[in-house]
């Protein structure tokens, strides 16, 4: 006996448009209603329609120590940006899904990036060369493998980035590695005798080595590559100690650099700043000062003269003094609050109203916390041929 259409009087594109506006939890529950609904909600048309309307939420990898127990979880929160929540910051975050990190990756990982509904994860410590792509909504993941043995150790540095090309819509992972020669006493950078760039396009199953014209630039191995306007961006240093931005076009696969009109990161003995995306702009967050956090915004993309000092935040009294943590700004709420991460220790927000910083109680833990903004999607990883997709 054949099943009746979902909405017999509506064309499929209208049905998809309606359903793609529903909350994530509702869509997941609708997949259980009947087979026609399941089939429709798993089409590429629905996934693309939903992604075009999807708003960024907060993805968190949380490692918690409770006595002798060590647990790792991955959670995704929708962000509620209503102005009446400005006095109760915990109400900004609505849990959508969570699962045991070890259910699909047993090693210690960090979040290296998010682009159009997919997460890029990197194993640390035990398997530093193992990389994964994951969709936490469809609960699928795959491992990016190197045919050649890509092994490295200090003083070689490896930096990654993850994004989507603007025209073809191809998801790509970029890997830049280089060897550094340093002064044995001062540790100053003297030369970069070897530098290579590899690109992995999802669905091809292999890495490609590409031309890397800006080889004499030092990349920070802790940087994740800021993805904006179809390009990846890293804060880099040349042999003269000048700070620049290295930009990689994911469509043309060409590098270019542009300068910044200040050297705020490198005119001190320590480097505690990096490049991020805040809203739809590039930003540099500098945590080198003992009592302030400074955020610079590039108001006009690629215009070196448009950098502006947007925020100067006083640190909490318990965070004053010399530190070694990079601060990562993630989102500006409607009420002016700025959601930020203090390295992988805790999340906090800066209140533009009272010029103070406060931690967020629901994200405090005895352990570590890794986070980034993530746009949820129903894009199945099985759309990419040549990949070994697994579910969890």
C-alpha atoms as a printed R data frame, in Angstrom:
    type eleno elety resid chain resno      x      y      z
1   ATOM     1    CA   UNK     A     1  0.000  0.000  0.000
2   ATOM     2    CA   UNK     A     2  1.511  3.324 -1.142
3   ATOM     3    CA   UNK     A     3  1.900  6.138  1.321
4   ATOM     4    CA   UNK     A     4  0.184  9.473  0.819
5   ATOM     5    CA   UNK     A     5  2.342 12.509 -0.075
6   ATOM     6    CA   UNK     A     6  3.299 14.730  2.861
7   ATOM     7    CA   UNK     A     7  1.434 17.794  1.605
8   ATOM     8    CA   UNK     A     8 -0.480 16.647 -1.496
9   ATOM     9    CA   UNK     A     9 -1.358 20.155 -2.676
10  ATOM    10    CA   UNK     A    10  2.094 21.729 -2.351
11  ATOM    11    CA   UNK     A    11  5.098 21.395 -4.699
12  ATOM    12    CA   UNK     A    12  8.267 19.865 -3.164
13  ATOM    13    CA   UNK     A    13 10.223 23.146 -3.253
14  ATOM    14    CA   UNK     A    14  7.576 24.861 -1.111
15  ATOM    15    CA   UNK     A    15  7.547 21.965  1.357
16  ATOM    16    CA   UNK     A    16 11.334 22.068  1.604
17  ATOM    17    CA   UNK     A    17 11.263 25.824  2.140
18  ATOM    18    CA   UNK     A    18  8.778 25.416  5.016
19  ATOM    19    CA   UNK     A    19 10.517 22.499  6.744
20  ATOM    20    CA   UNK     A    20 14.003 24.025  6.427
21  ATOM    21    CA   UNK     A    21 12.910 26.897  8.696
22  ATOM    22    CA   UNK     A    22 12.120 24.613 11.618
23  ATOM    23    CA   UNK     A    23 14.424 24.139 14.645
24  ATOM    24    CA   UNK     A    24 17.054 21.399 14.457
25  ATOM    25    CA   UNK     A    25 15.388 19.199 17.080
26  ATOM    26    CA   UNK     A    26 12.032 19.415 15.283
27  ATOM    27    CA   UNK     A    27 13.555 18.432 11.943
28  ATOM    28    CA   UNK     A    28 15.296 15.444 13.516
29  ATOM    29    CA   UNK     A    29 12.022 14.300 15.111
30  ATOM    30    CA   UNK     A    30 10.148 14.688 11.794
31  ATOM    31    CA   UNK     A    31 12.501 12.131 10.234
32  ATOM    32    CA   UNK     A    32 10.820  9.534 12.444
33  ATOM    33    CA   UNK     A    33  7.268 10.336 11.310
34  ATOM    34    CA   UNK     A    34  7.194  8.327  8.086
35  ATOM    35    CA   UNK     A    35  9.368  7.188  5.198
36  ATOM    36    CA   UNK     A    36  8.356  9.980  2.758
37  ATOM    37    CA   UNK     A    37  9.335 12.601  5.340
38  ATOM    38    CA   UNK     A    38 12.638 10.850  5.974
39  ATOM    39    CA   UNK     A    39 13.409 10.673  2.253
40  ATOM    40    CA   UNK     A    40 12.589 14.346  1.723
41  ATOM    41    CA   UNK     A    41 14.606 15.523  4.723
42  ATOM    42    CA   UNK     A    42 17.654 13.599  3.507
43  ATOM    43    CA   UNK     A    43 17.735 15.140  0.020
44  ATOM    44    CA   UNK     A    44 20.492 17.509 -1.050
45  ATOM    45    CA   UNK     A    45 17.847 20.129 -1.903
46  ATOM    46    CA   UNK     A    46 16.649 20.142  1.698
47  ATOM    47    CA   UNK     A    47 20.208 20.241  3.094
48  ATOM    48    CA   UNK     A    48 21.097 23.208  0.855
49  ATOM    49    CA   UNK     A    49 17.868 25.053  1.684
50  ATOM    50    CA   UNK     A    50 18.391 24.574  5.426
51  ATOM    51    CA   UNK     A    51 22.048 25.626  5.268
52  ATOM    52    CA   UNK     A    52 21.123 28.872  3.486
53  ATOM    53    CA   UNK     A    53 18.924 29.821  6.476
54  ATOM    54    CA   UNK     A    54 21.041 28.293  9.247
55  ATOM    55    CA   UNK     A    55 22.385 30.586 11.969
56  ATOM    56    CA   UNK     A    56 25.710 29.950 13.727
57  ATOM    57    CA   UNK     A    57 25.544 28.266 17.117
58  ATOM    58    CA   UNK     A    58 28.240 27.272 19.582
59  ATOM    59    CA   UNK     A    59 30.074 23.951 19.343
60  ATOM    60    CA   UNK     A    60 32.026 22.861 22.420
61  ATOM    61    CA   UNK     A    61 34.416 19.999 23.067
62  ATOM    62    CA   UNK     A    62 34.601 19.623 26.820
63  ATOM    63    CA   UNK     A    63 37.050 17.466 28.759
64  ATOM    64    CA   UNK     A    64 36.116 17.014 32.413
65  ATOM    65    CA   UNK     A    65 38.093 15.487 35.265
66  ATOM    66    CA   UNK     A    66 35.996 14.063 38.102
67  ATOM    67    CA   UNK     A    67 38.218 12.206 40.529
68  ATOM    68    CA   UNK     A    68 39.799  9.383 38.529
69  ATOM    69    CA   UNK     A    69 37.275  9.714 35.668
70  ATOM    70    CA   UNK     A    70 38.137 11.626 32.502
71  ATOM    71    CA   UNK     A    71 35.257 12.283 30.118
72  ATOM    72    CA   UNK     A    72 35.128 14.066 26.757
73  ATOM    73    CA   UNK     A    73 31.881 15.365 25.301
74  ATOM    74    CA   UNK     A    74 30.908 17.325 22.216
75  ATOM    75    CA   UNK     A    75 27.925 19.686 22.549
76  ATOM    76    CA   UNK     A    76 26.128 22.020 20.182
77  ATOM    77    CA   UNK     A    77 24.132 25.016 21.428
78  ATOM    78    CA   UNK     A    78 21.785 27.355 19.596
79  ATOM    79    CA   UNK     A    79 22.473 30.984 20.461
80  ATOM    80    CA   UNK     A    80 19.542 33.010 21.754
81  ATOM    81    CA   UNK     A    81 20.283 36.653 21.055
82  ATOM    82    CA   UNK     A    82 17.271 38.234 22.758
83  ATOM    83    CA   UNK     A    83 18.072 41.536 24.470
84  ATOM    84    CA   UNK     A    84 16.185 40.655 27.646
85  ATOM    85    CA   UNK     A    85 18.782 38.011 28.435
86  ATOM    86    CA   UNK     A    86 21.567 40.512 28.989
87  ATOM    87    CA   UNK     A    87 21.482 40.020 32.770
88  ATOM    88    CA   UNK     A    88 21.323 36.216 32.574
89  ATOM    89    CA   UNK     A    89 23.993 35.144 30.123
90  ATOM    90    CA   UNK     A    90 23.402 31.439 30.660
91  ATOM    91    CA   UNK     A    91 20.037 31.873 28.906
92  ATOM    92    CA   UNK     A    92 21.788 32.686 25.636
93  ATOM    93    CA   UNK     A    93 22.636 28.997 25.054
94  ATOM    94    CA   UNK     A    94 20.089 26.282 24.219
95  ATOM    95    CA   UNK     A    95 21.470 22.742 24.070
96  ATOM    96    CA   UNK     A    96 20.574 20.986 20.784
97  ATOM    97    CA   UNK     A    97 22.664 17.829 20.880
98  ATOM    98    CA   UNK     A    98 25.491 16.238 22.826
99  ATOM    99    CA   UNK     A    99 27.380 12.974 22.652
100 ATOM   100    CA   UNK     A   100 30.385 11.187 24.027
101 ATOM   101    CA   UNK     A   101 33.479 12.280 22.147
102 ATOM   102    CA   UNK     A   102 34.960  8.788 22.480
103 ATOM   103    CA   UNK     A   103 32.008  7.335 20.567
104 ATOM   104    CA   UNK     A   104 33.767  8.223 17.328
105 ATOM   105    CA   UNK     A   105 37.263  9.527 18.148
106 ATOM   106    CA   UNK     A   106 39.080  8.088 21.129
107 ATOM   107    CA   UNK     A   107 42.112 10.384 20.953
108 ATOM   108    CA   UNK     A   108 42.521 13.891 22.339
109 ATOM   109    CA   UNK     A   109 41.412 16.325 19.637
110 ATOM   110    CA   UNK     A   110 40.985 20.038 19.162
111 ATOM   111    CA   UNK     A   111 38.552 21.933 16.963
112 ATOM   112    CA   UNK     A   112 40.521 23.375 14.065
113 ATOM   113    CA   UNK     A   113 37.693 25.064 12.211
114 ATOM   114    CA   UNK     A   114 34.104 25.105 11.010
115 ATOM   115    CA   UNK     A   115 32.760 25.842  7.548
116 ATOM   116    CA   UNK     A   116 29.234 25.550  6.105
117 ATOM   117    CA   UNK     A   117 27.995 22.917  8.522
118 ATOM   118    CA   UNK     A   118 31.095 20.738  8.835
119 ATOM   119    CA   UNK     A   119 33.687 20.581 11.616
120 ATOM   120    CA   UNK     A   120 37.417 20.101 11.169
121 ATOM   121    CA   UNK     A   121 39.067 18.201 14.046
122 ATOM   122    CA   UNK     A   122 42.737 17.482 14.645
123 ATOM   123    CA   UNK     A   123 44.201 14.783 16.890
124 ATOM   124    CA   UNK     A   124 46.866 16.035 19.258
125 ATOM   125    CA   UNK     A   125 49.698 14.441 21.187
126 ATOM   126    CA   UNK     A   126 49.339 10.730 20.366
127 ATOM   127    CA   UNK     A   127 48.484 11.076 16.651
128 ATOM   128    CA   UNK     A   128 49.429 14.607 15.563
129 ATOM   129    CA   UNK     A   129 48.885 13.886 11.867
130 ATOM   130    CA   UNK     A   130 45.366 12.456 12.095
131 ATOM   131    CA   UNK     A   131 42.583 14.746 10.895
132 ATOM   132    CA   UNK     A   132 38.800 14.337 10.848
133 ATOM   133    CA   UNK     A   133 35.787 16.010  9.266
134 ATOM   134    CA   UNK     A   134 32.580 15.677 11.267
135 ATOM   135    CA   UNK     A   135 28.930 16.674 10.992
136 ATOM   136    CA   UNK     A   136 27.605 16.640 14.577
137 ATOM   137    CA   UNK     A   137 23.989 16.971 13.409
138 ATOM   138    CA   UNK     A   138 23.977 13.946 11.045
139 ATOM   139    CA   UNK     A   139 26.443 12.191 13.402
140 ATOM   140    CA   UNK     A   140 28.872 11.260 10.643
141 ATOM   141    CA   UNK     A   141 32.641 11.599 10.391
142 ATOM   142    CA   UNK     A   142 35.546 10.680  8.143
143 ATOM   143    CA   UNK     A   143 39.304 10.603  8.486
144 ATOM   144    CA   UNK     A   144 41.638 12.444  6.127
145 ATOM   145    CA   UNK     A   145 44.541 10.147  5.430
146 ATOM   146    CA   UNK     A   146 47.881 10.865  3.826
147 ATOM   147    CA   UNK     A   147 49.160  8.325  1.337
148 ATOM   148    CA   UNK     A   148 52.685  9.325  2.176
149 ATOM   149    CA   UNK     A   149 53.914  9.231  5.745
150 ATOM   150    CA   UNK     A   150 53.584 12.838  6.780
151 ATOM   151    CA   UNK     A   151 55.623 12.900  9.959
152 ATOM   152    CA   UNK     A   152 57.141 15.942 11.553
153 ATOM   153    CA   UNK     A   153 58.796 17.072 14.747
154 ATOM   154    CA   UNK     A   154 60.225 20.290 16.168
155 ATOM   155    CA   UNK     A   155 61.546 22.588 14.722
156 ATOM   156    CA   UNK     A   156 59.105 21.850 11.872
157 ATOM   157    CA   UNK     A   157 55.801 23.723 12.261
158 ATOM   158    CA   UNK     A   158 52.459 22.688 10.787
159 ATOM   159    CA   UNK     A   159 49.452 24.974 10.419
160 ATOM   160    CA   UNK     A   160 45.997 24.072  9.099
161 ATOM   161    CA   UNK     A   161 42.935 25.810  7.713
162 ATOM   162    CA   UNK     A   162 39.470 24.669  6.616
163 ATOM   163    CA   UNK     A   163 36.956 26.397  4.353
164 ATOM   164    CA   UNK     A   164 34.762 26.325  1.256
165 ATOM   165    CA   UNK     A   165 35.517 27.787 -2.175
166 ATOM   166    CA   UNK     A   166 33.111 30.534 -3.224
167 ATOM   167    CA   UNK     A   167 32.187 29.427 -6.776
168 ATOM   168    CA   UNK     A   168 32.455 25.631 -6.834
169 ATOM   169    CA   UNK     A   169 31.470 25.124 -3.187
170 ATOM   170    CA   UNK     A   170 34.263 22.619 -2.564
171 ATOM   171    CA   UNK     A   171 35.337 21.934  1.001
172 ATOM   172    CA   UNK     A   172 39.108 22.086  1.387
173 ATOM   173    CA   UNK     A   173 41.660 21.503  4.132
174 ATOM   174    CA   UNK     A   174 44.929 23.402  3.741
175 ATOM   175    CA   UNK     A   175 48.157 22.300  5.399
176 ATOM   176    CA   UNK     A   176 51.248 24.542  5.530
177 ATOM   177    CA   UNK     A   177 54.419 23.221  7.104
178 ATOM   178    CA   UNK     A   178 57.893 24.644  7.292
179 ATOM   179    CA   UNK     A   179 61.206 24.167  9.000
180 ATOM   180    CA   UNK     A   180 62.677 27.070 10.961
181 ATOM   181    CA   UNK     A   181 66.296 27.908 11.680
182 ATOM   182    CA   UNK     A   182 66.718 29.914 14.870
183 ATOM   183    CA   UNK     A   183 69.519 31.557 16.786
184 ATOM   184    CA   UNK     A   184 70.577 29.097 19.488
185 ATOM   185    CA   UNK     A   185 70.768 31.819 22.131
186 ATOM   186    CA   UNK     A   186 67.992 34.319 21.334
187 ATOM   187    CA   UNK     A   187 65.688 31.880 19.470
188 ATOM   188    CA   UNK     A   188 65.249 34.612 16.841
189 ATOM   189    CA   UNK     A   189 64.094 33.378 13.424
190 ATOM   190    CA   UNK     A   190 67.029 33.267 10.991
191 ATOM   191    CA   UNK     A   191 65.702 31.343  8.002
192 ATOM   192    CA   UNK     A   192 62.970 29.047  6.696
193 ATOM   193    CA   UNK     A   193 64.924 26.571  4.539
194 ATOM   194    CA   UNK     A   194 61.878 24.455  3.648
195 ATOM   195    CA   UNK     A   195 58.179 25.267  3.270
196 ATOM   196    CA   UNK     A   196 55.356 23.374  1.536
197 ATOM   197    CA   UNK     A   197 51.606 23.663  1.154
198 ATOM   198    CA   UNK     A   198 49.210 20.733  0.645
199 ATOM   199    CA   UNK     A   199 45.477 20.877 -0.141
200 ATOM   200    CA   UNK     A   200 42.885 18.163  0.481
201 ATOM   201    CA   UNK     A   201 39.578 18.577 -1.379
202 ATOM   202    CA   UNK     A   202 36.778 16.539  0.229
203 ATOM   203    CA   UNK     A   203 35.641 13.830 -2.154
204 ATOM   204    CA   UNK     A   204 39.026 13.263 -3.797
205 ATOM   205    CA   UNK     A   205 40.607 11.051 -1.145
206 ATOM   206    CA   UNK     A   206 44.091 12.543 -1.467
207 ATOM   207    CA   UNK     A   207 46.351 15.516 -0.787
208 ATOM   208    CA   UNK     A   208 47.883 17.709 -3.497
209 ATOM   209    CA   UNK     A   209 51.077 19.720 -3.247
210 ATOM   210    CA   UNK     A   210 50.633 23.241 -4.636
211 ATOM   211    CA   UNK     A   211 52.899 26.170 -5.390
212 ATOM   212    CA   UNK     A   212 53.779 28.161 -2.302
213 ATOM   213    CA   UNK     A   213 55.305 31.491 -3.348
214 ATOM   214    CA   UNK     A   214 55.387 33.050  0.140
215 ATOM   215    CA   UNK     A   215 57.723 30.450  1.568
216 ATOM   216    CA   UNK     A   216 59.743 32.746  3.845
217 ATOM   217    CA   UNK     A   217 56.890 33.314  6.272
218 ATOM   218    CA   UNK     A   218 56.529 31.772  9.710
219 ATOM   219    CA   UNK     A   219 53.042 30.483 10.561
220 ATOM   220    CA   UNK     A   220 51.887 29.988 14.138
221 ATOM   221    CA   UNK     A   221 51.192 26.285 14.719
222 ATOM   222    CA   UNK     A   222 48.374 27.217 17.154
223 ATOM   223    CA   UNK     A   223 46.534 29.270 14.517
224 ATOM   224    CA   UNK     A   224 43.474 27.672 12.913
225 ATOM   225    CA   UNK     A   225 43.154 29.841  9.811
226 ATOM   226    CA   UNK     A   226 40.403 32.486  9.832
227 ATOM   227    CA   UNK     A   227 37.851 31.632  7.115
228 ATOM   228    CA   UNK     A   228 36.151 34.636  5.500
229 ATOM   229    CA   UNK     A   229 34.967 35.529  1.972
230 ATOM   230    CA   UNK     A   230 36.144 32.214  0.539
231 ATOM   231    CA   UNK     A   231 39.676 32.763  1.828
232 ATOM   232    CA   UNK     A   232 41.787 31.452  4.701
233 ATOM   233    CA   UNK     A   233 43.862 33.923  6.689
234 ATOM   234    CA   UNK     A   234 46.807 33.484  9.039
235 ATOM   235    CA   UNK     A   235 48.884 35.977 10.988
236 ATOM   236    CA   UNK     A   236 52.482 35.367  9.860
237 ATOM   237    CA   UNK     A   237 55.937 36.806 10.404
238 ATOM   238    CA   UNK     A   238 58.621 37.429  7.792
239 ATOM   239    CA   UNK     A   239 62.373 37.113  8.345
240 ATOM   240    CA   UNK     A   240 62.617 40.785  9.321
241 ATOM   241    CA   UNK     A   241 60.103 40.268 12.132
242 ATOM   242    CA   UNK     A   242 57.300 42.144 10.376
243 ATOM   243    CA   UNK     A   243 53.780 40.903 10.977
244 ATOM   244    CA   UNK     A   244 51.617 40.259  7.900
245 ATOM   245    CA   UNK     A   245 48.447 38.459  6.906
246 ATOM   246    CA   UNK     A   246 48.817 35.462  4.612
247 ATOM   247    CA   UNK     A   247 45.671 34.939  2.548
248 ATOM   248    CA   UNK     A   248 44.865 31.760  0.612
249 ATOM   249    CA   UNK     A   249 42.095 31.834 -2.020
250 ATOM   250    CA   UNK     A   250 40.304 28.474 -1.845
251 ATOM   251    CA   UNK     A   251 38.980 28.844 -5.399
252 ATOM   252    CA   UNK     A   252 42.196 29.783 -7.241
253 ATOM   253    CA   UNK     A   253 44.503 28.136 -4.655
254 ATOM   254    CA   UNK     A   254 46.822 31.125 -4.768
255 ATOM   255    CA   UNK     A   255 48.532 32.890 -1.868
256 ATOM   256    CA   UNK     A   256 48.834 36.610 -1.363
257 ATOM   257    CA   UNK     A   257 49.759 38.779  1.589
258 ATOM   258    CA   UNK     A   258 48.645 42.125  2.873
259 ATOM   259    CA   UNK     A   259 50.123 44.187  5.611
260 ATOM   260    CA   UNK     A   260 48.720 45.530  8.833
261 ATOM   261    CA   UNK     A   261 49.491 49.146  9.791
262 ATOM   262    CA   UNK     A   262 50.806 48.223 13.218
263 ATOM   263    CA   UNK     A   263 53.055 45.612 14.741
264 ATOM   264    CA   UNK     A   264 51.127 45.200 17.959
265 ATOM   265    CA   UNK     A   265 51.952 41.499 18.272
266 ATOM   266    CA   UNK     A   266 55.674 41.520 17.634
267 ATOM   267    CA   UNK     A   267 56.976 44.672 19.268
268 ATOM   268    CA   UNK     A   268 57.164 42.726 22.516
269 ATOM   269    CA   UNK     A   269 59.140 39.672 23.518
270 ATOM   270    CA   UNK     A   270 56.065 37.412 23.574
271 ATOM   271    CA   UNK     A   271 53.408 36.624 20.956
272 ATOM   272    CA   UNK     A   272 49.939 36.393 22.481
273 ATOM   273    CA   UNK     A   273 47.730 37.391 19.574
274 ATOM   274    CA   UNK     A   274 46.090 35.783 16.588
275 ATOM   275    CA   UNK     A   275 43.746 36.401 13.688
276 ATOM   276    CA   UNK     A   276 40.027 35.569 13.915
277 ATOM   277    CA   UNK     A   277 36.660 36.366 12.352
278 ATOM   278    CA   UNK     A   278 34.276 38.448 14.440
279 ATOM   279    CA   UNK     A   279 30.931 38.931 12.729
280 ATOM   280    CA   UNK     A   280 31.868 39.380  9.080
281 ATOM   281    CA   UNK     A   281 35.223 41.053  9.690
282 ATOM   282    CA   UNK     A   282 38.773 40.001 10.357
283 ATOM   283    CA   UNK     A   283 40.018 40.825 13.817
284 ATOM   284    CA   UNK     A   284 43.229 40.580 15.801
285 ATOM   285    CA   UNK     A   285 42.976 39.931 19.530
286 ATOM   286    CA   UNK     A   286 46.044 40.879 21.566
287 ATOM   287    CA   UNK     A   287 46.407 39.496 25.100
288 ATOM   288    CA   UNK     A   288 49.999 40.531 25.700
289 ATOM   289    CA   UNK     A   289 49.205 43.333 28.160
290 ATOM   290    CA   UNK     A   290 49.084 42.401 31.840
291 ATOM   291    CA   UNK     A   291 45.820 44.248 32.456
292 ATOM   292    CA   UNK     A   292 44.044 44.689 29.094
293 ATOM   293    CA   UNK     A   293 42.750 42.716 26.121
294 ATOM   294    CA   UNK     A   294 42.734 44.665 22.852
295 ATOM   295    CA   UNK     A   295 40.660 43.761 19.782
296 ATOM   296    CA   UNK     A   296 41.387 45.344 16.405
297 ATOM   297    CA   UNK     A   297 38.848 45.103 13.559
298 ATOM   298    CA   UNK     A   298 39.490 45.376  9.828
299 ATOM   299    CA   UNK     A   299 36.441 47.453  8.880
300 ATOM   300    CA   UNK     A   300 36.902 47.060  5.113
301 ATOM   301    CA   UNK     A   301 38.157 43.701  3.868
302 ATOM   302    CA   UNK     A   302 41.735 43.836  2.497
303 ATOM   303    CA   UNK     A   303 42.008 47.568  3.185
304 ATOM   304    CA   UNK     A   304 45.127 47.907  5.305
305 ATOM   305    CA   UNK     A   305 44.136 51.427  6.321
306 ATOM   306    CA   UNK     A   306 40.791 50.360  7.803
307 ATOM   307    CA   UNK     A   307 42.105 48.695 10.973
308 ATOM   308    CA   UNK     A   308 40.530 50.185 14.093
309 ATOM   309    CA   UNK     A   309 40.978 49.509 17.802
310 ATOM   310    CA   UNK     A   310 37.409 48.348 18.506
311 ATOM   311    CA   UNK     A   311 37.641 47.112 22.115
312 ATOM   312    CA   UNK     A   312 39.995 47.715 25.016
313 ATOM   313    CA   UNK     A   313 38.882 45.405 27.812
314 ATOM   314    CA   UNK     A   314 40.126 45.472 31.375
315 ATOM   315    CA   UNK     A   315 41.028 42.013 32.619
316 ATOM   316    CA   UNK     A   316 39.374 40.475 35.633
317 ATOM   317    CA   UNK     A   317 41.486 40.931 38.779
318 ATOM   318    CA   UNK     A   318 42.226 37.193 38.956
319 ATOM   319    CA   UNK     A   319 43.637 37.303 35.401
320 ATOM   320    CA   UNK     A   320 45.890 40.327 35.840
321 ATOM   321    CA   UNK     A   321 49.624 39.904 35.353
322 ATOM   322    CA   UNK     A   322 51.789 38.033 32.914
323 ATOM   323    CA   UNK     A   323 50.031 35.173 31.132
324 ATOM   324    CA   UNK     A   324 50.602 32.768 28.259
325 ATOM   325    CA   UNK     A   325 47.093 32.308 26.880
326 ATOM   326    CA   UNK     A   326 45.644 33.438 23.554
327 ATOM   327    CA   UNK     A   327 42.166 34.981 23.821
328 ATOM   328    CA   UNK     A   328 39.687 34.198 21.057
329 ATOM   329    CA   UNK     A   329 36.665 36.475 20.440
330 ATOM   330    CA   UNK     A   330 33.718 34.641 18.845
331 ATOM   331    CA   UNK     A   331 30.485 36.629 18.821
332 ATOM   332    CA   UNK     A   332 29.085 40.071 19.540
333 ATOM   333    CA   UNK     A   333 25.521 39.888 20.894
334 ATOM   334    CA   UNK     A   334 22.868 42.516 20.215
335 ATOM   335    CA   UNK     A   335 23.324 43.995 23.676
336 ATOM   336    CA   UNK     A   336 27.035 44.536 23.009
337 ATOM   337    CA   UNK     A   337 28.340 41.560 25.016
338 ATOM   338    CA   UNK     A   338 31.297 39.795 23.408
339 ATOM   339    CA   UNK     A   339 31.575 36.015 23.810
340 ATOM   340    CA   UNK     A   340 35.224 34.999 24.167
341 ATOM   341    CA   UNK     A   341 37.417 32.021 25.008
342 ATOM   342    CA   UNK     A   342 40.455 32.193 27.274
343 ATOM   343    CA   UNK     A   343 42.596 29.684 25.388
344 ATOM   344    CA   UNK     A   344 41.157 26.215 26.179
345 ATOM   345    CA   UNK     A   345 40.418 26.954 29.846
346 ATOM   346    CA   UNK     A   346 37.046 28.699 30.002
347 ATOM   347    CA   UNK     A   347 34.519 30.886 28.176
348 ATOM   348    CA   UNK     A   348 33.628 34.369 29.330
349 ATOM   349    CA   UNK     A   349 31.916 37.479 28.072
350 ATOM   350    CA   UNK     A   350 32.777 41.140 28.076
351 ATOM   351    CA   UNK     A   351 29.894 43.493 28.883
352 ATOM   352    CA   UNK     A   352 29.958 46.675 26.845
353 ATOM   353    CA   UNK     A   353 27.472 48.197 29.309
354 ATOM   354    CA   UNK     A   354 29.522 47.966 32.498
355 ATOM   355    CA   UNK     A   355 32.951 47.373 30.896
356 ATOM   356    CA   UNK     A   356 33.511 44.187 32.910
357 ATOM   357    CA   UNK     A   357 34.338 40.559 32.104
358 ATOM   358    CA   UNK     A   358 32.559 37.571 33.623
359 ATOM   359    CA   UNK     A   359 32.829 33.828 33.188
360 ATOM   360    CA   UNK     A   360 29.807 31.774 32.099
361 ATOM   361    CA   UNK     A   361 28.884 29.334 34.848
362 ATOM   362    CA   UNK     A   362 27.436 26.610 32.598
363 ATOM   363    CA   UNK     A   363 30.743 26.315 30.731
364 ATOM   364    CA   UNK     A   364 33.051 26.154 33.735
365 ATOM   365    CA   UNK     A   365 34.686 22.781 34.318
366 ATOM   366    CA   UNK     A   366 37.659 21.022 35.876
367 ATOM   367    CA   UNK     A   367 39.481 20.231 32.671
368 ATOM   368    CA   UNK     A   368 39.627 21.911 29.272
369 ATOM   369    CA   UNK     A   369 37.117 23.396 26.883
370 ATOM   370    CA   UNK     A   370 37.509 23.969 23.143
371 ATOM   371    CA   UNK     A   371 34.911 25.947 21.202
372 ATOM   372    CA   UNK     A   372 33.968 27.830 18.051
373 ATOM   373    CA   UNK     A   373 30.930 29.140 16.211
374 ATOM   374    CA   UNK     A   374 29.365 26.490 14.000
375 ATOM   375    CA   UNK     A   375 26.548 26.715 11.457
376 ATOM   376    CA   UNK     A   376 24.499 23.478 11.777
377 ATOM   377    CA   UNK     A   377 23.603 21.562  8.624
378 ATOM   378    CA   UNK     A   378 22.108 18.328  7.358
379 ATOM   379    CA   UNK     A   379 24.757 17.898  4.655
380 ATOM   380    CA   UNK     A   380 25.579 14.163  4.610
381 ATOM   381    CA   UNK     A   381 29.241 13.271  4.359
382 ATOM   382    CA   UNK     A   382 28.207 10.478  1.978
383 ATOM   383    CA   UNK     A   383 27.874 13.248 -0.638
384 ATOM   384    CA   UNK     A   384 31.660 13.163 -0.925
385 ATOM   385    CA   UNK     A   385 32.925 10.208 -3.005
386 ATOM   386    CA   UNK     A   386 36.248  8.522 -2.301
387 ATOM   387    CA   UNK     A   387 35.755  8.999  1.457
388 ATOM   388    CA   UNK     A   388 35.228  6.342  4.110
389 ATOM   389    CA   UNK     A   389 32.273  7.790  6.014
390 ATOM   390    CA   UNK     A   390 31.388  6.384  9.440
391 ATOM   391    CA   UNK     A   391 28.465  7.018 11.773
392 ATOM   392    CA   UNK     A   392 28.339  7.294 15.557
